[in-house]
Amino acid sequence: MAKFIGQLLFELLWDLAWRQLHAIIWRMMQKADAWLASKKLGRRTTVVVGLLLGLAAWGIWPLLAWLLAN
């Protein structure tokens, strides 16, 4: 019974952390999108900034996996 309660608590906390992380990333994407849309940037600049933001987001997942594994 204690193992079940422990697993349940862990799953609840994991789900809460996952939702918070997702919400933070979603807000960051919305702010970046609004910033890119509001500025009078050239097409090339917008593409470069968008690609850099995408690469930064892509690098977060392996970093999180590494931190959770260690």
Secondary structure, DSSP 8 states (H G I E B T S, - for coil): -HHHHHHHHHHHHHHHHHHHHHHHHHHHHHHHHHHHHHS---HHHHHHHHHHHHHHHHHHHHHHHHHHH-
